[in-house]
Amino acid sequence: MSISNLSSSETQEVRTPLLNDTVDDCVDYKGNPVCRYNSGGWRSAAFIIGVEVAERFAYYGISSNLITYLTGPLGQSTVTAAKNVNVWSGTASLLPLFGAFVADSFLGRCRTIIIASLIYILGLGLLTLSAMLPTSDCQSDSMSCFSNTLQVILLFIALYLVALGQGGHKPCVQAFGADQFDRQDTEEYKAKSSFFNWWYFFMSSGILVSLLVLTYIQDNLSWSLGFGIPCIMMICALIIFLLGSKKYRYSVKGEGNNALLRIARVFVAAFGNWRFTPSSIASEEEGRGTIPHQSYEQFKFLNNALLTTDGSKEDQKVCTFRDVEEAKAVLRLIPIWTTCLGYAIVFPQSSTFLVKQAATMDRSISPGFEIPAASLESFSSISMILCIAIYDRLFVPVARAVTRKPSGISMLQRIGTGIFLSAVSIAFAALVEMKRLEIAQESGLVNEPNVTVPMSVWWLVPSYVLFGVADVFTMVGLQELFYDQVPSDLKSVGLSLYLSIFGVGKFLSSFLISVIEKATGGIGCYSWFDNNLNRAHLDYFYWILAALSVVELIMYMYYTRFYIYSRDERI
């Protein structure tokens, strides 16, 4: 995969400012200028990373085994449960757009995190309560039917409260953590690049513990206890966050209009001046050294925003060059966002169909003891933890010496590598499923869905490991790219745009499942997603996803050839 020309501007040297006692554009919890040497940096980031560990423990304590709960105690079909999980998790990934807008435009990140955490805790409390309600056969008793209906209603209210809470929590916590590092300071700038790696390292550790502990509790002890522990963890997360209040750096907004309004004004002004060609601006401003020529030539139609309605350039412009550069920076992210959707469609399969696939296989590790099917996701977390440590401590220093880039390789190269690994992982899962169906056929188990197929579940481990390694490259790369390349007062919105990739991807996954279910589940035919997986064809579905990933990777490599890193964000 050749992505070597994606990041020429990433080699720019980090500027080292004069040592000062205070950090620009930041205040302490009292609103006073904040001192560099007793605030921010890793001392503050440690609290925020602790919050993320607890929150991810709670979230994955629900999402990783939700399909088992829906198809088990609630009795939903496999395809219905998969669609419900995808729609819920997709909504949870899209709501950060709303949370980030509220945070960046009105409340600020800190207040948004606190309010979102309280909503999160409420949702988890109601979820625990719903699991305590008795589950029984609706057909035998009208009161039982009412009880089941109430349980389902309470369950989905709780789930979407959790989604709303995560919508405010997820983009703000990570942006707030990155805000603790001053990009004008050489050492803190390097630490910020490392922050995204270690953020994902500790986050994966929390997910790993959740997958190993909570899935076992839910499958073998109690669903109410398995949902109650995440609620307790979120309460702990809020307490941890508040404990660090005196050490945090709080960003202050610069003067001027909201960044979203500035960007919108650029597009409106450019459309209003579409008849004019501002040829005189380029040479004049380039001579002053105020705009880079390469960036100016890209999306030239936006340069018309620099003109007045009569086509002339005046000193008092409605839109400044900085405004236009901000608009271009956001516009450049759209092809990246779009070409990562294929990766996002593959992403949820590890917690839905692969879990159901694992449930049909031999999961015993000793006589009388079987591992929960959902706990296989722990191998993704383990591979993430190991890969991040190797990447940050071994790969980056070596690559940095070769490329002279602070991050070793470019963000776009990192993302592309993960997309490739994701395609390999889903292709391997398809091969395993083909073999599983063959063994089921040979063993006479096609019509015996409740009998374990004599094939070890460990054959799925390579797919989970590759999923984890792919996440280290693509997920972390996307986080850093969408934080780094948006205007400084839209950092939360930038991270929410990254999260929205996975929200839209999950909706597209649900839509794709519905279309295939309708197309293959006719009279006398077995759907690819039949409740009896021995008669289904998940392998066909996986091959479609693998082909989609390859097409996406080709498109991604094409569009990234033209990507220009934001001048202001790559100092």
C-alpha positions as CSV (number, residue, x, y, z in Angstrom):
1,M,0.0,0.0,0.0
2,S,1.6,3.2,-1.1
3,I,0.6,6.2,0.9
4,S,4.0,7.8,1.1
5,N,3.0,11.2,-0.4
6,L,0.2,11.9,2.0
7,S,1.9,14.1,4.5
8,S,4.6,16.3,3.3
9,S,3.4,19.2,5.6
10,E,3.7,17.0,8.7
11,T,7.5,17.4,8.6
12,Q,7.2,21.0,9.7
13,E,9.2,21.7,12.9
14,V,7.4,22.4,16.2
15,R,8.0,25.9,17.4
16,T,9.4,26.3,20.9
17,P,8.1,29.4,22.6
18,L,9.8,31.5,25.3
19,L,9.2,30.0,28.7
20,N,6.4,31.7,30.5
21,D,4.7,31.1,33.8
22,T,1.2,31.0,32.2
23,V,-0.3,29.1,29.3
24,D,-2.0,31.2,26.5
25,D,-5.7,30.9,26.0
26,C,-6.2,28.8,29.2
27,V,-7.4,29.6,32.7
28,D,-7.7,27.6,36.0
29,Y,-10.9,26.6,37.8
30,K,-11.2,30.1,39.2
31,G,-10.9,31.8,35.8
32,N,-7.4,33.1,36.5
33,P,-4.4,32.7,34.2
34,V,-3.1,29.2,34.6
35,C,0.5,28.4,35.6
36,R,2.2,25.9,33.3
37,Y,4.2,24.1,35.9
38,N,1.5,23.0,38.3
39,S,-1.3,22.4,35.8
40,G,-2.1,20.4,32.7
41,G,0.2,17.9,31.1
42,W,0.2,14.3,32.3
43,R,-0.7,15.3,35.8
44,S,-4.2,16.4,34.6
45,A,-4.5,13.9,31.8
46,A,-4.2,11.0,34.3
47,F,-7.5,12.0,35.9
48,I,-9.2,12.3,32.5
49,I,-7.8,9.0,31.3
50,G,-9.1,7.4,34.5
51,V,-12.6,8.8,33.7
52,E,-12.4,7.3,30.2
53,V,-11.3,3.9,31.6
54,A,-14.4,3.8,33.9
55,E,-16.7,5.0,31.1
56,R,-15.5,2.5,28.6
57,F,-15.8,-0.3,31.2
58,A,-19.4,0.8,31.7
59,Y,-20.3,1.1,28.0
60,Y,-18.8,-2.1,26.9
61,G,-20.4,-3.8,29.8
62,I,-23.6,-3.2,28.0
63,S,-22.8,-3.2,24.3
64,S,-20.5,-6.3,24.1
65,N,-23.2,-8.7,25.4
66,L,-26.4,-6.8,24.5
67,I,-27.2,-9.1,21.6
68,T,-27.1,-12.1,24.0
69,Y,-29.5,-10.4,26.3
70,L,-31.9,-9.5,23.5
71,T,-31.9,-13.0,22.0
72,G,-31.8,-14.7,25.4
73,P,-34.0,-13.3,28.2
74,L,-36.0,-11.0,25.9
75,G,-36.4,-13.7,23.1
76,Q,-35.7,-11.5,20.1
77,S,-34.6,-13.1,16.8
78,T,-31.0,-12.9,15.7
79,V,-31.6,-10.4,12.9
80,T,-34.0,-8.2,15.0
81,A,-31.5,-8.1,17.9
82,A,-28.6,-7.3,15.5
83,K,-30.6,-4.4,14.0
84,N,-31.6,-3.1,17.4
85,V,-27.9,-3.2,18.6
86,N,-26.7,-1.5,15.4
87,V,-29.4,1.2,15.6
88,W,-28.7,1.9,19.3
89,S,-24.9,1.9,19.0
90,G,-25.2,4.0,15.8
91,T,-27.3,6.6,17.6
92,A,-24.8,6.5,20.5
93,S,-22.1,7.4,17.9
94,L,-24.0,10.2,16.2
95,L,-25.2,12.0,19.4
96,P,-21.7,13.3,20.1
97,L,-22.3,15.7,17.2
98,F,-25.1,17.3,19.4
99,G,-23.0,17.0,22.6
100,A,-20.0,18.6,21.0
101,F,-22.0,21.5,19.5
102,V,-23.5,22.2,22.9
103,A,-20.1,22.1,24.5
104,D,-18.2,24.2,22.0
105,S,-21.0,26.7,21.5
106,F,-22.6,27.1,25.0
107,L,-21.7,25.1,28.1
108,G,-18.0,24.4,27.6
109,R,-16.4,20.9,27.8
110,C,-16.2,20.6,31.6
111,R,-19.9,21.4,32.3
112,T,-21.0,19.2,29.5
113,I,-19.0,16.2,30.9
114,I,-20.6,16.6,34.3
115,I,-24.2,16.9,32.9
116,A,-23.6,14.0,30.5
117,S,-22.2,11.8,33.3
118,L,-25.4,12.4,35.4
119,I,-27.6,11.4,32.4
120,Y,-25.4,8.4,31.8
121,I,-25.8,7.3,35.5
122,L,-29.5,7.7,35.3
123,G,-29.7,5.5,32.1
124,L,-27.6,2.8,33.7
125,G,-29.7,2.8,36.8
126,L,-32.9,2.3,34.8
127,L,-31.2,-0.4,32.8
128,T,-30.4,-2.3,36.0
129,L,-34.0,-1.8,37.2
130,S,-35.3,-3.2,33.9
131,A,-33.2,-6.3,34.3
132,M,-34.6,-6.9,37.7
133,L,-38.2,-7.2,36.3
134,P,-39.3,-10.9,35.9
135,T,-39.2,-12.3,32.4
136,S,-42.0,-14.8,31.5
137,D,-44.0,-16.2,28.6
138,C,-46.3,-13.5,27.3
139,Q,-48.7,-16.0,25.7
140,S,-49.7,-17.7,29.0
141,D,-50.7,-14.7,31.1
142,S,-51.9,-11.2,30.3
143,M,-50.1,-9.8,33.4
144,S,-46.9,-11.5,32.3
145,C,-47.4,-9.9,28.8
146,F,-47.7,-6.5,30.5
147,S,-44.6,-7.1,32.6
148,N,-42.6,-8.1,29.5
149,T,-43.8,-5.0,27.6
150,L,-42.9,-2.7,30.6
151,Q,-39.5,-4.4,30.7
152,V,-38.8,-3.8,27.0
153,I,-40.0,-0.1,27.2
154,L,-37.8,0.6,30.3
155,L,-34.9,-1.2,28.6
156,F,-34.9,1.0,25.5
157,I,-35.5,4.2,27.5
158,A,-32.5,3.3,29.5
159,L,-30.4,2.4,26.5
160,Y,-31.1,5.7,24.8
161,L,-30.4,7.7,27.9
162,V,-27.0,6.0,28.0
163,A,-26.6,6.9,24.3
164,L,-27.5,10.5,25.1
165,G,-25.1,10.6,28.1
166,Q,-22.3,9.2,25.9
167,G,-23.1,11.8,23.3
168,G,-22.0,14.5,25.7
169,H,-19.3,12.6,27.4
170,K,-17.3,10.9,24.6
171,P,-16.2,13.9,22.5
172,C,-15.7,16.3,25.4
173,V,-13.6,14.0,27.6
174,Q,-11.0,13.3,24.9
175,A,-10.8,16.9,23.7
176,F,-10.5,18.1,27.3
177,G,-7.7,15.6,27.8
178,A,-5.8,16.8,24.7
179,D,-6.4,20.4,25.8
180,Q,-4.1,19.8,28.8
181,F,-1.1,19.8,26.4
182,D,0.1,23.2,25.0
183,R,1.0,22.8,21.4
184,Q,3.2,25.9,21.6
185,D,5.6,24.0,23.9
186,T,7.9,21.5,22.3
187,E,7.8,18.8,24.9
188,E,4.1,19.1,25.5
189,Y,3.5,19.0,21.8
190,K,5.3,15.6,21.6
191,A,3.4,14.4,24.7
192,K,0.1,15.3,23.0
193,S,0.8,13.0,20.1
194,S,1.7,10.3,22.6
195,F,-1.5,11.1,24.6
196,F,-3.8,9.7,21.9
197,N,-1.8,6.4,21.9
198,W,-1.9,6.0,25.7
199,W,-5.5,7.2,25.8
200,Y,-6.4,4.2,23.7
201,F,-4.1,1.9,25.7
202,F,-5.8,2.5,29.0
203,M,-9.2,2.7,27.4
204,S,-8.6,-0.8,25.9
205,S,-7.5,-2.0,29.4
206,G,-10.9,-0.9,30.8
207,I,-12.7,-2.6,27.9
208,L,-10.7,-5.8,28.5
209,V,-11.6,-6.0,32.2
210,S,-15.2,-5.4,31.2
211,L,-15.3,-8.1,28.6
212,L,-13.6,-10.7,30.9
213,V,-15.6,-9.9,34.1
214,L,-19.0,-8.5,33.1
215,T,-19.8,-11.0,30.3
216,Y,-19.1,-13.8,32.8
217,I,-21.3,-12.3,35.4
218,Q,-24.1,-11.6,32.9
219,D,-24.0,-15.1,31.4
220,N,-23.6,-17.1,34.6
221,L,-24.8,-15.1,37.6
222,S,-27.2,-12.2,37.0
223,W,-28.0,-9.7,34.3
224,S,-29.1,-7.1,36.9
225,L,-25.7,-7.4,38.7
226,G,-24.0,-7.3,35.3
227,F,-25.7,-4.0,34.5
228,G,-25.5,-2.6,38.0
229,I,-21.7,-2.7,38.2
230,P,-21.3,-0.3,35.2
231,C,-23.6,2.1,37.0
232,I,-21.3,2.1,40.0
233,M,-18.3,2.6,37.7
234,M,-19.8,5.7,36.1
235,I,-20.4,7.1,39.6
236,C,-16.7,6.5,40.2
237,A,-15.8,8.1,36.9
238,L,-17.7,11.3,37.9
239,I,-15.9,11.4,41.2
240,I,-12.5,11.0,39.6
241,F,-13.2,13.8,37.1
242,L,-14.2,16.2,39.9
243,L,-11.1,15.4,41.9
244,G,-8.9,16.8,39.2
245,S,-10.7,20.1,38.9
246,K,-7.9,22.2,40.5
247,K,-5.3,20.7,38.1
248,Y,-7.1,21.2,34.8
249,R,-6.4,23.8,32.2
250,Y,-9.7,25.2,30.9
251,S,-9.6,26.6,27.3
252,V,-11.1,30.0,26.8
253,K,-12.7,31.0,23.5
254,G,-11.0,33.6,21.4
255,E,-12.7,36.8,20.4
256,G,-15.1,36.7,17.4
257,N,-18.0,34.7,16.3
258,N,-18.5,31.0,16.8
259,A,-16.3,28.9,14.5
260,L,-19.4,27.2,13.0
261,L,-20.9,30.5,12.1
262,R,-17.6,31.7,10.6
263,I,-17.3,28.6,8.4
264,A,-21.0,28.9,7.4
265,R,-20.4,32.6,6.5
266,V,-17.5,31.6,4.2
267,F,-19.7,29.2,2.2
268,V,-22.5,31.8,2.0
269,A,-20.1,34.6,0.9
270,A,-18.4,32.3,-1.7
271,F,-21.8,31.4,-3.2
272,G,-22.8,35.0,-3.3
273,N,-19.6,35.9,-5.2
274,W,-19.6,32.9,-7.6
275,R,-19.4,35.1,-10.7
276,F,-16.0,36.7,-9.7
277,T,-12.5,35.3,-10.0
278,P,-10.2,36.8,-7.3
279,S,-7.0,36.5,-9.3
280,S,-5.4,39.5,-7.7
281,I,-5.7,38.2,-4.1
282,A,-3.4,35.2,-4.6
283,S,-0.3,37.1,-5.7
284,E,-0.7,39.9,-3.2
285,E,-1.2,37.7,-0.2
286,E,1.4,35.2,-1.2
287,G,3.9,38.0,-1.5
288,R,3.1,39.0,2.1
289,G,3.6,35.4,3.1
290,T,0.2,35.2,4.7
291,I,-1.2,32.2,2.8
292,P,0.4,29.0,1.5
293,H,0.1,28.7,-2.3
294,Q,-0.7,25.0,-2.2
295,S,-3.6,25.5,0.2
296,Y,-4.8,28.6,-1.7
297,E,-5.2,26.6,-5.0
298,Q,-7.3,23.9,-3.3
299,F,-11.1,24.6,-3.2
300,K,-10.5,27.9,-5.1
301,F,-14.3,28.6,-5.1
302,L,-14.1,29.4,-1.4
303,N,-11.6,32.2,-2.1
304,N,-14.5,34.2,-3.5
305,A,-15.5,34.7,0.1
306,L,-12.6,37.2,0.4
307,L,-14.4,39.6,-2.1
308,T,-17.0,42.1,-1.6
309,T,-20.2,41.9,-3.6
310,D,-18.7,44.1,-6.4
311,G,-15.8,41.7,-6.8
312,S,-13.2,43.9,-5.2
313,K,-11.0,43.3,-2.2
314,E,-11.3,45.8,0.6
315,D,-9.5,46.1,4.0
316,Q,-12.7,45.4,5.9
317,K,-13.7,42.0,4.5
318,V,-16.6,40.0,5.8
319,C,-14.4,36.9,5.7
320,T,-10.8,36.7,6.6
321,F,-8.1,34.4,5.1
322,R,-8.2,32.5,8.4
323,D,-11.9,32.0,8.0
324,V,-11.4,30.6,4.5
325,E,-8.6,28.4,5.7
326,E,-10.8,27.0,8.5
327,A,-13.6,26.2,6.0
328,K,-11.1,24.5,3.7
329,A,-9.7,22.4,6.6
330,V,-13.2,21.1,7.4
331,L,-14.0,20.5,3.8
332,R,-10.8,18.5,3.3
333,L,-12.0,16.1,6.0
334,I,-15.2,15.1,4.1
335,P,-13.5,12.6,1.7
336,I,-11.7,11.0,4.6
337,W,-14.9,10.8,6.5
338,T,-16.7,9.2,3.6
339,T,-14.1,6.7,2.6
340,C,-13.9,5.4,6.2
341,L,-17.5,4.4,6.2
342,G,-16.7,0.9,4.9
343,Y,-14.4,0.4,7.9
344,A,-17.2,1.6,10.1
345,I,-19.6,-1.0,8.6
346,V,-17.2,-3.8,9.4
347,F,-16.5,-2.5,12.9
348,P,-19.8,-3.6,14.7
349,Q,-19.7,-7.2,13.4
350,S,-17.2,-8.2,16.2
351,S,-19.9,-7.5,18.8
352,T,-22.9,-8.9,16.8
353,F,-22.6,-11.7,14.3
354,L,-19.1,-12.9,15.4
355,V,-20.5,-13.3,18.9
356,K,-23.5,-15.4,17.6
357,Q,-21.0,-17.3,15.4
358,A,-18.8,-18.1,18.4
359,A,-21.8,-19.2,20.5
360,T,-22.3,-22.2,18.1
361,M,-18.7,-23.4,18.4
362,D,-16.8,-25.4,21.0
363,R,-16.0,-22.9,23.8
364,S,-14.8,-25.3,26.5
365,I,-11.4,-24.8,28.0
366,S,-11.8,-27.5,30.7
367,P,-14.5,-30.0,31.5
368,G,-17.6,-28.2,32.6
369,F,-16.4,-24.7,31.9
370,E,-17.1,-22.7,28.8
371,I,-16.0,-19.1,28.1
372,P,-18.8,-16.7,27.2
373,A,-19.0,-16.0,23.5
374,A,-18.8,-12.2,24.0
375,S,-15.5,-12.6,26.0
376,L,-13.7,-13.3,22.7
377,E,-13.7,-9.5,22.2
378,S,-11.1,-9.4,25.0
379,F,-8.6,-10.6,22.4
380,S,-9.2,-7.4,20.5
381,S,-8.5,-5.4,23.7
382,I,-5.4,-7.5,24.4
383,S,-4.0,-6.9,20.9
384,M,-4.8,-3.2,21.2
385,I,-2.9,-2.9,24.5
386,L,0.2,-4.8,23.2
387,C,0.1,-3.0,19.8
388,I,-0.1,0.5,21.3
389,A,2.8,-0.1,23.6
390,I,4.9,-1.5,20.8
391,Y,3.8,1.3,18.4
392,D,4.5,4.2,20.8
393,R,7.7,2.9,22.4
394,L,9.4,1.1,19.5
395,F,7.8,1.9,16.1
396,V,7.4,5.7,16.6
397,P,10.9,6.5,17.7
398,V,12.4,4.5,14.8
399,A,10.0,5.9,12.3
400,R,10.6,9.4,13.7
401,A,14.3,9.1,13.1
402,V,13.7,8.0,9.5
403,T,10.9,10.4,8.5
404,R,11.7,13.3,10.9
405,K,8.0,13.6,11.7
406,P,6.9,14.0,15.3
407,S,4.4,11.1,15.0
408,G,6.7,8.8,13.0
409,I,4.3,8.2,10.2
410,S,1.5,10.5,9.0
411,M,-2.0,10.3,10.4
412,L,-3.4,9.3,7.0
413,Q,-0.8,6.5,6.5
414,R,-1.8,5.2,9.9
415,I,-5.5,5.2,9.1
416,G,-5.0,3.5,5.7
417,T,-3.0,0.7,7.4
418,G,-5.9,0.0,9.7
419,I,-8.4,-0.1,6.9
420,F,-6.3,-2.8,5.1
421,L,-6.0,-4.9,8.3
422,S,-9.8,-4.6,8.8
423,A,-10.4,-6.1,5.4
424,V,-8.0,-9.0,6.2
425,S,-9.8,-9.6,9.5
426,I,-13.3,-9.9,8.0
427,A,-12.0,-12.0,5.2
428,F,-10.5,-14.5,7.7
429,A,-13.8,-14.6,9.6
430,A,-15.5,-15.5,6.3
431,L,-13.0,-18.4,5.8
432,V,-13.7,-19.6,9.4
433,E,-17.4,-19.5,8.8
434,M,-17.1,-21.5,5.6
435,K,-15.2,-24.2,7.5
436,R,-17.8,-24.1,10.4
437,L,-20.7,-24.7,8.0
438,E,-18.8,-27.5,6.3
439,I,-18.2,-29.2,9.7
440,A,-21.8,-28.7,10.6
441,Q,-22.9,-30.3,7.4
442,E,-20.5,-33.3,7.8
443,S,-21.7,-33.8,11.4
444,G,-25.4,-33.8,10.5
445,L,-26.0,-30.6,12.6
446,V,-27.7,-28.5,10.0
447,N,-31.0,-28.8,11.7
448,E,-29.6,-28.9,15.2
449,P,-29.0,-25.2,16.1
450,N,-28.7,-26.0,19.9
451,V,-25.9,-28.6,19.5
452,T,-22.3,-27.3,19.6
453,V,-20.5,-27.6,16.3
454,P,-17.3,-29.6,16.9
455,M,-15.0,-26.8,15.8
456,S,-12.9,-24.8,18.3
457,V,-13.8,-21.2,18.9
458,W,-10.2,-20.3,18.9
459,W,-10.3,-20.2,15.1
460,L,-12.0,-16.8,15.5
461,V,-9.2,-15.4,17.7
462,P,-7.1,-14.2,14.7
463,S,-10.0,-12.1,13.4
464,Y,-10.4,-10.5,16.8
465,V,-6.7,-9.8,17.1
466,L,-6.6,-8.2,13.7
467,F,-9.7,-6.1,14.6
468,G,-7.8,-4.9,17.6
469,V,-4.6,-4.0,15.7
470,A,-6.7,-2.3,12.9
471,D,-8.4,-0.2,15.6
472,V,-5.0,1.0,16.9
473,F,-4.1,2.3,13.5
474,T,-7.4,3.6,12.2
475,M,-9.3,4.6,15.3
476,V,-6.4,6.4,17.0
477,G,-5.4,7.9,13.6
478,L,-8.9,9.3,13.1
479,Q,-9.0,10.7,16.6
480,E,-5.8,12.6,16.1
481,L,-6.7,13.8,12.6
482,F,-10.1,15.1,13.5
483,Y,-8.9,16.8,16.6
484,D,-5.8,18.2,15.0
485,Q,-7.3,19.6,11.7
486,V,-10.3,21.5,12.9
487,P,-10.3,25.1,14.3
488,S,-9.1,25.4,17.9
489,D,-12.6,26.2,19.2
490,L,-14.2,23.2,17.4
491,K,-12.1,20.4,18.9
492,S,-15.1,18.6,20.5
493,V,-17.0,18.9,17.2
494,G,-14.0,17.5,15.4
495,L,-13.9,14.4,17.6
496,S,-17.7,14.0,17.3
497,L,-17.3,14.0,13.5
498,Y,-14.8,11.1,13.9
499,L,-17.4,9.3,16.1
500,S,-20.1,10.0,13.6
501,I,-18.3,7.9,11.1
502,F,-19.1,4.9,13.2
503,G,-22.6,6.0,13.9
504,V,-23.4,6.2,10.2
505,G,-21.5,3.0,9.6
506,K,-23.7,1.1,12.1
507,F,-26.9,2.5,10.5
508,L,-25.5,1.4,7.1
509,S,-24.7,-2.0,8.5
510,S,-28.3,-2.3,9.9
511,F,-29.7,-1.2,6.5
512,L,-27.5,-3.7,4.6
513,I,-28.6,-6.5,6.9
514,S,-32.3,-5.5,6.3
515,V,-31.8,-5.5,2.5
516,I,-30.0,-8.9,2.5
517,E,-32.6,-10.4,4.9
518,K,-35.4,-9.3,2.6
519,A,-33.6,-10.5,-0.5
520,T,-32.5,-13.9,0.8
521,G,-35.4,-14.8,3.2
522,G,-38.1,-15.6,0.7
523,I,-40.6,-18.5,0.9
524,G,-38.7,-21.8,0.8
525,C,-35.4,-20.1,1.3
526,Y,-33.1,-19.7,4.3
527,S,-32.0,-16.2,5.0
528,W,-28.2,-15.5,5.3
529,F,-29.1,-14.5,8.9
530,D,-31.4,-17.4,9.8
531,N,-31.7,-17.9,13.5
532,N,-30.2,-21.3,12.9
533,L,-26.7,-20.2,11.8
534,N,-26.0,-23.7,10.5
535,R,-28.5,-22.9,7.7
536,A,-27.5,-19.3,7.4
537,H,-24.6,-17.8,5.3
538,L,-22.7,-15.3,7.4
539,D,-19.8,-16.2,5.2
540,Y,-21.4,-14.5,2.2
541,F,-22.1,-11.4,4.2
542,Y,-18.5,-11.3,5.4
543,W,-17.2,-11.6,1.8
544,I,-19.4,-8.6,0.8
545,L,-17.9,-6.6,3.7
546,A,-14.4,-7.6,2.7
547,A,-15.0,-6.5,-1.0
548,L,-16.5,-3.3,0.3
549,S,-13.4,-2.7,2.4
550,V,-11.1,-3.2,-0.6
551,V,-13.1,-0.7,-2.7
552,E,-13.1,1.8,0.2
553,L,-9.3,1.4,0.6
554,I,-8.7,2.2,-3.1
555,M,-10.9,5.3,-2.9
556,Y,-9.2,6.4,0.4
557,M,-5.7,6.1,-1.2
558,Y,-6.9,8.2,-4.2
559,Y,-8.4,11.0,-2.1
560,T,-5.6,11.2,0.4
561,R,-3.2,12.0,-2.5
562,F,-4.7,15.5,-2.5
563,Y,-5.0,16.1,1.2
564,I,-3.2,19.2,2.5
565,Y,-2.7,19.4,6.2
566,S,-4.0,22.5,7.9
567,R,-1.2,25.1,8.2
568,D,-2.3,26.3,11.6
569,E,-2.5,22.9,13.2
570,R,0.8,21.5,11.9
571,I,3.2,24.0,13.5
